[in-house]
Amino acid sequence: MQDEFIQAIHDQNKIELKFYSKEDGCELVRTCAPMDHGPSRRAKNKDDRYHFWDYDSDTKNHVLSLLPNQVVDIEVLSEKFDPAEFITWDTNWFIKRDWGQYS
């Protein structure tokens, strides 16, 4: 699953993510852009996690960071994403990529 996620970063493919939401107490399905894989800079727990841009989020913050045990399934879609749609900050990615000015 991690290899598919990283390849989707490089290919700029959206994914369909199925994950366990601790907040909702159930599994959810979202359309996301894969952003990065590595520790969270904000969380106390520094274990590696998957970082997504959640297009379906019902909150203002669309960044979704999940530990591997929360990710149920990742399906890579043929639909592409443009990093300019959501990146508004200086980037310092764990996974190197060629996203032009957003790399």
trRosetta pair geometry for C-beta under 8 A, 3 or more apart (Angstrom, degrees):
i j d omega theta_ij theta_ji phi_ij phi_ji
1 4 5.8 -54 -152 36 34 111
1 5 6.3 38 150 -22 66 107
1 71 6.7 155 150 122 148 131
1 73 7.7 -131 -118 -139 126 37
1 74 5.3 117 -159 27 96 116
2 5 5.5 -54 -149 35 33 116
2 6 6.3 29 155 -16 67 105
2 37 6.6 98 -151 -143 95 161
2 68 7.8 -28 -69 -113 106 118
3 6 5.9 -55 -146 38 30 107
3 7 6.3 30 155 -18 65 107
4 7 5.8 -56 -146 38 30 111
4 8 6.3 33 153 -22 64 106
4 74 5.7 160 97 99 124 120
4 76 5.6 -135 180 -37 104 118
5 8 5.7 -56 -152 33 28 112
5 9 6.9 35 147 -23 62 98
5 15 7.3 -17 -114 -61 68 165
5 34 5.2 167 -168 -131 77 146
5 37 6.3 99 116 -62 129 130
5 50 6.2 -90 -154 -125 156 118
5 74 5.7 -22 -73 157 90 171
6 9 5.5 -43 -156 25 38 116
6 10 6.8 33 150 -13 65 102
6 34 7.8 -135 -81 146 22 148
6 37 6.4 -62 -78 7 91 139
6 95 5.9 -154 -131 -141 95 147
7 10 5.7 -55 -152 39 37 110
7 11 6.0 19 155 -5 71 113
7 76 7.3 -32 90 -95 104 154
8 11 5.9 -61 -132 51 31 100
8 12 7.8 153 170 -35 56 3
8 13 4.5 -92 -143 63 82 96
8 14 7.7 -68 -172 88 119 4
8 15 5.4 21 -167 -56 166 113
8 34 4.7 96 98 14 112 140
8 74 7.8 -126 -6 163 151 124
8 76 4.9 -152 -84 -118 116 108
9 12 7.6 14 177 -72 26 45
9 34 4.8 -95 -68 105 77 114
9 35 7.4 62 -113 178 106 5
9 36 7.3 87 -115 -87 142 37
9 37 7.9 -113 -38 -9 147 98
9 95 5.8 50 109 110 167 143
9 97 5.6 -109 144 -88 104 142
10 97 5.8 -150 -97 -128 60 98
10 98 7.5 45 -145 32 75 84
11 76 7.9 50 67 -167 136 131
11 80 7.9 -113 142 -113 77 89
12 33 7.9 -10 -158 -149 63 106
12 80 5.2 36 117 -157 98 91
12 81 5.6 -137 178 57 84 70
12 82 7.4 42 -176 -87 132 34
12 83 7.3 -91 -123 -35 114 87
12 99 7.3 129 -81 -107 115 95
13 34 7.9 22 74 16 67 110
13 76 5.2 46 114 -171 140 96
13 77 5.9 177 172 67 97 60
13 78 7.0 -54 -139 -130 113 16
13 79 7.0 107 -157 73 69 47
13 80 6.2 -60 -100 -102 48 53
13 81 7.4 84 175 6 8 88
14 31 5.9 13 169 -177 127 92
14 32 6.7 156 -162 81 80 34
14 33 5.7 -59 -109 -87 72 64
14 55 7.6 -9 -141 -12 129 139
14 77 4.7 -22 83 56 85 123
14 79 4.7 -18 31 88 121 99
14 80 7.0 142 -13 -162 85 6
14 81 5.1 108 -65 -41 86 108
15 31 7.6 165 84 -153 40 51
15 32 5.6 -25 64 67 86 86
15 33 7.6 126 18 -116 81 20
15 34 5.8 53 0 -41 128 99
15 52 7.8 -98 58 -124 114 120
15 74 5.3 -12 180 -167 138 90
15 75 6.3 148 -165 74 78 45
15 76 5.4 -43 -105 -103 88 47
15 77 6.0 -179 -105 2 27 88
16 29 6.4 2 179 -172 96 100
16 30 7.6 166 -156 84 53 36
16 31 6.0 -32 -102 -98 65 64
16 32 7.8 130 -115 21 18 79
16 74 7.6 150 76 -158 53 42
16 75 4.4 -8 54 59 101 105
16 77 6.0 95 -23 -51 87 110
17 29 6.9 161 84 -153 50 50
17 30 5.1 -17 61 62 102 84
17 31 7.6 159 17 -102 83 14
17 32 4.9 11 -7 13 128 127
17 52 6.3 -33 -42 -105 162 165
17 64 7.9 158 96 98 162 146
17 71 7.1 -71 -160 -135 98 91
17 73 7.6 163 -156 87 38 58
17 74 5.9 -6 -108 -108 69 73
18 27 6.0 14 -180 -179 91 114
18 28 7.4 -179 -147 89 52 38
18 29 5.1 -18 -97 -98 76 80
18 71 7.8 96 82 -169 57 57
18 72 4.3 -66 113 72 97 112
18 73 4.2 22 45 48 116 93
18 74 7.7 -141 28 -64 72 37
18 75 8.0 50 -8 -5 98 97
19 27 6.8 168 89 -147 25 71
19 28 6.1 -20 64 59 75 81
19 30 7.5 -28 23 19 107 106
19 64 7.9 151 49 160 161 132
19 66 5.5 -80 -149 -122 146 162
19 70 5.2 34 -169 144 102 87
19 71 5.3 -38 -105 -108 96 47
19 72 5.7 -173 -97 7 30 87
20 26 7.4 -130 -144 139 66 18
20 27 5.5 -46 -93 -92 59 67
20 28 8.0 124 -124 15 15 75
20 69 8.0 -39 41 130 129 68
20 70 4.9 -124 56 -151 87 68
20 72 6.3 108 -32 -45 80 106
21 24 3.9 32 99 33 130 102
21 25 7.1 -38 92 7 82 24
21 26 6.3 -1 49 63 98 53
21 27 7.3 137 6 -126 81 17
21 28 4.9 40 -26 -4 124 120
21 70 7.8 80 -76 -167 28 115
22 25 7.3 26 -172 -73 29 49
22 70 7.3 -63 -34 -114 93 126
24 28 6.3 80 50 -49 151 120
27 72 5.9 10 -132 -19 122 156
30 52 7.6 114 99 131 128 149
30 54 5.2 -26 169 -144 147 96
30 55 7.2 155 173 48 92 70
30 56 4.5 -150 -141 45 85 123
30 57 7.4 35 -141 -58 137 63
30 64 7.2 106 80 -13 161 169
31 54 8.0 112 77 -159 49 53
31 55 4.8 -38 93 53 95 121
31 56 5.6 106 35 -31 79 109
31 77 7.6 2 -139 -14 96 155
32 52 3.9 -11 -177 -174 141 125
32 53 6.0 149 -163 71 77 49
32 54 5.3 -31 -102 -98 97 51
32 55 6.4 -165 -94 3 36 84
32 56 7.9 -73 -62 15 69 93
32 64 6.7 -84 -116 45 137 129
33 52 6.6 143 69 -164 46 70
33 53 4.2 0 50 50 101 109
33 55 7.2 90 -16 -41 85 100
33 81 4.2 -114 -105 91 120 175
33 83 7.7 164 162 -96 150 58
33 85 7.6 143 -31 68 156 125
33 86 6.8 176 44 25 143 143
34 50 7.4 -64 -137 -169 91 101
34 51 7.8 93 -169 81 56 59
34 52 6.1 -45 -107 -106 42 75
35 51 4.4 -71 72 112 110 97
35 52 6.0 171 4 -110 98 17
35 53 5.6 105 -54 -27 116 85
35 63 7.4 -33 10 -133 163 90
36 51 4.4 4 56 50 82 126
36 93 5.2 -154 -107 -143 120 86
36 94 5.4 106 -178 32 111 93
36 95 5.6 -178 -141 21 68 101
37 48 6.3 34 166 -179 79 110
37 49 7.4 -150 -147 95 58 30
37 50 5.8 -18 -105 -105 84 57
37 51 6.9 -156 -74 16 35 84
37 94 6.2 -111 78 82 51 126
37 95 5.6 57 36 -39 86 124
38 48 5.5 -59 -136 -129 27 87
38 49 7.5 -26 81 44 24 57
38 51 7.7 -27 42 -9 69 120
38 94 3.1 130 -32 -37 149 169
38 95 7.2 -163 -29 -27 109 77
39 43 7.6 -134 178 59 79 103
39 46 4.3 4 -146 -170 138 70
39 47 6.6 145 -108 80 84 16
39 48 5.8 -67 -60 -88 58 46
39 49 7.0 71 -127 13 29 86
39 94 7.7 128 26 -75 62 147
40 43 3.8 58 79 15 134 106
40 45 7.4 47 39 78 114 72
40 46 7.3 -134 48 -119 67 45
40 49 5.9 1 -40 37 96 130
40 51 7.6 143 -95 -81 79 110
40 65 5.1 88 -93 163 119 157
43 46 7.2 174 91 -75 91 42
43 49 7.8 54 26 2 152 147
43 65 7.2 -147 -28 109 129 141
45 67 7.6 -25 119 -80 139 124
47 67 6.2 37 95 -125 126 105
48 68 7.4 34 95 -33 88 108
49 65 5.1 70 115 175 135 88
49 66 5.7 175 -173 83 106 31
49 67 5.0 -63 -107 -87 103 44
49 68 7.1 -139 -119 -32 55 63
50 65 7.1 170 85 -151 47 50
50 66 5.1 -15 58 61 95 89
50 68 7.1 105 -18 -84 100 58
50 71 5.9 59 16 -62 145 140
51 63 6.7 -17 -167 -168 93 97
51 64 7.4 151 -157 82 45 51
51 65 5.0 -10 -104 -102 75 83
52 63 7.3 147 79 -159 50 49
52 64 4.4 -20 64 64 102 101
52 65 7.6 -177 22 -76 69 38
52 66 7.4 11 3 5 112 106
53 62 5.6 32 -164 128 71 110
53 63 6.5 -35 -102 -98 56 56
53 64 7.6 153 -109 19 8 87
53 81 7.7 155 65 180 129 157
53 85 7.7 129 138 95 157 105
53 86 4.6 99 -142 107 149 172
54 57 4.1 90 104 -46 116 104
54 62 4.9 -153 57 -172 77 74
54 63 7.3 165 8 -108 93 5
54 64 4.4 76 -42 -21 120 124
55 62 7.3 46 -81 -162 25 128
57 61 7.2 -103 164 91 154 48
57 62 4.5 -170 28 -118 146 69
57 64 7.1 -166 -78 -52 119 109
59 62 7.5 -178 80 -71 75 49
62 86 6.7 -103 86 -139 135 128
66 70 4.2 -123 -169 79 106 127
66 71 5.5 120 118 -55 134 87
67 70 5.2 95 60 -1 72 105
67 71 7.9 -145 97 -9 41 87
68 71 5.8 -57 -153 28 41 110
71 74 6.5 -5 -179 -43 121 100
81 85 6.3 -94 -175 26 90 139
82 85 5.0 109 75 -25 83 99
83 86 7.0 -86 -166 51 46 78
83 87 4.9 3 167 1 91 128
83 99 4.9 53 -11 -176 155 132
83 100 7.9 -176 49 49 129 95
83 102 4.0 180 120 103 146 168
84 87 6.7 -61 -100 45 26 92
84 102 7.0 -135 -63 -46 60 138
87 91 6.5 -11 -160 -63 131 116
87 102 4.9 106 71 -135 162 121
91 102 6.0 88 -20 -172 151 58
91 103 7.1 175 88 102 143 19
93 96 6.7 145 95 -89 117 31
93 97 6.5 -36 105 15 168 100
93 103 7.4 -82 15 180 134 47
96 103 7.6 30 -167 -175 65 99
97 103 5.7 -148 85 -130 70 83
98 103 5.8 -10 -128 -98 28 133
99 102 4.1 -62 122 80 118 94
99 103 4.6 162 47 -70 74 68
100 103 6.3 159 56 -22 19 100
